Amino acid sequence: MPASWRCALPADVILSYQFALCGPGGIDPRVRVDMGSWVRLVEEARPDACNPLRLVNGRGHAASIFVGPDAQMSWPGGDVDAPSMRATREEDIGARVRARIGGGLSRCVVAHDGEQAPTRTLVVFDGDVWRANGVGWLTRRYPGLRVVTIGAGDVEARRRELTDADAVSALLGAVCDVAGVGPVAVAGQSFGGLAVLQAALGGSVPVECFIAQSPSLWWGGDVRGRGEGALMGDLGRGACRSLSGLTIWCQVGAREVAMAPVVERCAALLGECGALVRLERYSGGHDVAWWREGLLAALDEWCV
């Protein structure tokens, strides 16, 4: 008789999942404390063959999507390679961006345009993941929107670059110089979310809307993944310029138990600095599945 299992989840949750084969003893307990064991487990994981809803997760692997009966998923969950998920025009502008910042950028930077001439621009970090999930579709949902995707590189390069406030500002400034049309928004997740907030506080980039999803606000603190780091320390001390005129979205998953209260406190402090803050808590985790939905929620307001 085939084995079966049950998992109780909130009715309004949206999340991605995979299956991994385990021995008779279950999952190796070392995955809780040993990063190498965890990586080996997730590298062998596969999507659910019985579920047609798919995405590409943050590790670049195919995963299945669970949508609870009370949840509404707006991002298409089918074939991300379908023509409808691609922009009409795609141009690699990496060389031009590199020329602006004097080298030091080895990854792909792509401008995605729809049929209409662009009138506003969205810049997103972790562009490889977003391109794999059909981000060009946004140019069809929002006519006149240009989407610029910035590749992330390997894990170490991503961490190093997205936690360097000066490097982030220089990169965003160069992208805006090369491809920015009309009002500009920037979005990022995890370390990318931290980079978005660093750019907002720095004030040197021509961006009016900042979308920080599950930002790694622990960075620079004592414990990875928990507590408040350097950026939160600056905000708590009042070391922040006036953010009047900026819109900042702070989004976090309800299942990101350690992260949620820190993001909520961050949103409150940003509001005290004068920003128009949108705080949203989604029924999900540290997951591309709801990051896609959260991005749409922000763009639905910004693109009107």
N, C-alpha and C positions, 0 to 999 in steps of 0.2 A: 504494500500500500504506500503511495507517495507520501512523503513527509509534508507537513504543513505548519505554518506559524501565523500568529496574529500579533498585530501591533496597534495599540490604541493611540490615535492622534486627534488633535483638535479638528473640528469640522470645517474651520475656515483656513486651514494651513495650506501653504504651497511650498513644496520642498522637492529636492532632487534626491535620488537614491540609486544604489547599485547593489548587486549581489556578489558576495565573495565566498568561495568554497572553504570550509573549515574541516578539520579532522574531528574524530569522535569526541575529543575533549573540548570542542568549541574554539572560540577565538583565543589566540595566544595572549595571556594576560600581560605580556611585555609590551603590547601595543599601547598600553596606558602610560608608560613611562619612557619607552625607548622609541625615538623618532625613526630609527632605521626599520624597526619592526612594523611601525605604523605605515611607513612608505611602502614597504613590501606588500602589506595587506591591500592598500588602496590601488597599487599598481596592477594587482591581479583582479580587481573588482570589474564587474561587467554590468551593463544595463539589463533591465528586465525585458526578455524577449517577447513577453506577452503584452507589453505596454507600448503603444505607438508614440506616446508623447516623449520627446527627447530634447536634450540640450547638451551643450559642451560645458563641463564644469570648470572650475578655476584651475584644475590641474591639466586641462586640455583633453580630458577623456569624455567619452559619451556616457551620459547618465539618463535615467528615466525620471519623469516628473509625476509626483502625486499632487492632485488638486482635490482638496476636500469638498464635500457636497455644498458647503456654504461659501466657498471661495469662488472668485471669478478671475480667470486668467485671460489677459488681453493679448499678450505676446503670442504669436503663432507657435504652436508646439509640434508642428509636423516637420517637413523636410526643409532644413535651414539652407540647403543648397538650391532650392527652387528659385527660378528667376524673380519671383515676387519678393524674395528676401534680399535681393541685391539692389544697389543704387543704379541709376541709369549710367552714371559716369563715376569712375574711380581713378584717382591719380595718386601715385606715390610721390609725396613732396618731401621725403626724408632728406634728400641732398640739399634742397633749398633751406630746410630748417637747420641742417648741420652747418651750412655756410653762415647762418646768422649767429650761431653760438660758438663758432670756431672749432668745429669738430666735437668729438666726444660722444656722438650719437650713432650707434651702429644698428639701430632697429628701424623697422618699417613705420613710417608715418603716412597715413592714407587719408585723402579728402574724398568723401562720398557725396555726390550731388544727385538730386532728382531731376525730373524733367523741367521744372521751373528754375529760373535763375535764383541763386541763394540770396536770402534776405536776413538770415541770422545763422549763428554757428554754435554747435555743440561739440566740445572737445572731451574725449573720454580716455582715461588711462586704461592699461591692460587691453590694448586694442586687439591683440591676437585672440583673446577670449571673445570679445564682442564681435569681431569679424566672423568668428566661427559660429556665432549664434545669429547671424543674419542681421547685423545692426544697420545695414543699408536700407532695410525695410522702414526705418524711421523717416527716411526722406520721402516715402510714399504716404505714411500716416500724417506727416506734417509738411505739406508742400512749402517749398522755400527754405527748408532747413538743410544746412550743410553739416555733415557729421565728420569730424576729424578724429581718427583713432591712432593712438600712440602706443606702439609695441612696448612690451615690458622687459624682454630679455630673460635671462635665467633668474632663479630665485634670489641669489645673492645680489646680482645687479639691480633687481627690482627693489629689494630692501634698501640698498645703499642709496639709490637715486631718489626714491620717493620719500625718504626720510630726511633728505637734504633740502632745506627750505630754499636756499639760494639757487640750487640746481633746478628745482621745480619752477621757481619764478622765471629763471632764464629760459627754460624750455617752453613754458607757456607763453612767455613774451614773444619768442621766436615763432611759435606756431600761429599766434594771433597776427604777427606782422606778415607772415606768408599767406595765411588762409583765412584769417578772421574777416567775416563779412557781417555788418550790422551788429546787433547786440550779441554778446558771447556768454555762454554758460559752460561750466566745466564740471564733470562728474567723475567720481572715483570710488573704489570699494577697498576696504581693509587698509593696507598701506596707501592705496590710492585715495581713500577717503581722508586719511591724515594729510596727504599732500594737498588736497582741495582746501582743507581748513588752513594749512600753512599759507597757501596762496592768498586766501581771504584776509588773513591777519597781516600779511606782508604789504599788501596794497600797491604793489608795483606792476600788476598785470591788468589789462583793460577788460575785466570780466565783471558782469553785473549779477550773475546767478551762480551759486556754488552748491553742488549736490554731493554731500558726504554720506556715503552709505557704509554702515558698519565700520566707522573709522577706527584705526588702531591707536586709540588715545592712551594706551598703556606704554607706548614707545618712549624710552628714556626713563622709565620707572624701574621699580625693583623686581617685578615679576612679569614674565612674558604672558600676555593675554589677560592680565588682570590689573585693576587699579588705575591710577592716574599717572601719566608721564609728564614729559617736559612741556608740551603745549598746554596741558591743563594747569600745570604749575604757573605758567605765565598768565593765563586767564585769571586764575585765582588770586594772583598778586595785583591784578588790575593793570598789568603791563600790556595794554591793548590800545591801539589807535581807535578813533571813532569809525564805526562800521556803518554809519548812516548812509542809506541809499542802496545797500547791498541786500540781496535775498539769499539766505543760507538755509538749505534743507539738511536737516540732521535725521537720518533714517536708521533704524536698528531693528533687528529681529527679536521678537519676544522670547525666542528660545536661545538667544545669546545672553544667558543669565548674568554672567559677570560684566558684560559690556553695556547692557541696557541702562543701568543707573548712571554710569559715567557719561554716556551720550546725552542722557536727559539733563545732567548737571551742566554739560558743555553747552547745550542749547540755551539754558537759562543764562549762563554767563555771556554768551554771544549777544543775547537780547539786551543785556545790561550795557553792552558796548554800542548799541544803537542799530544793530542789524534787524531786518525783518526775518524772523526765524520761523521755519516750518518744521515742527517735530512730528515725526510719524514712527509708530511702532507697529511692525508687521508681524503676522502670525507665520514665522519662519525662522530660519537660522542664518548662519554665515554662508550664504548660498546664492548662486547666480539665479536660481529659480525665482526668488522674490526680488532680487536686485533689479531684474528686468521690469517687474511690475512697478517697483518703486520709482524707477527712472521714468516710466510712462506717466505716473501720477504727477511728478514734478514738471514734465514737459507739457502735459495737458494744460497746466496753469500758465507756464512761461511762454508757450507758443501761441497763445490767443491773440 
